[in-house]
Amino acid sequence: MRQTAERDALLARRLALVANVSALTAEALRLNQKRAGVEMDVLRLELEIGRSGASAQLVQDLHEAEERAAAAMQACAACEQRIVAAEGDVEDVDRSLAATEGN
């Protein structure tokens, strides 16, 4: 009986952890789309500067877009680290589940 309760608790924990991995993966996709959009802004501004010259406004806009791109890249990397950690938690629960099957 106790073993069944322990296994049920582990299964519930695993379900919650997998849902968290799924949510983090969706967040990573959203962040990557945002990063790609910002990178397109950077390219557009660089092209505009190349065509019409480096006006103060274009240079400022480019600098701001580059800062947004760097922030987006950092957010993507942080999210990827959270995904790796969450996947490690799932693996830990899987090992615990495997150990309960042996008993």
PyMOL commands that set and color helices and strands:
alter all, ss='L'
color gray80, all
select helices_A, chain A and resi 2-52+56-101
alter helices_A, ss='H'
color red, helices_A
deselect
rebuild
show_as cartoon
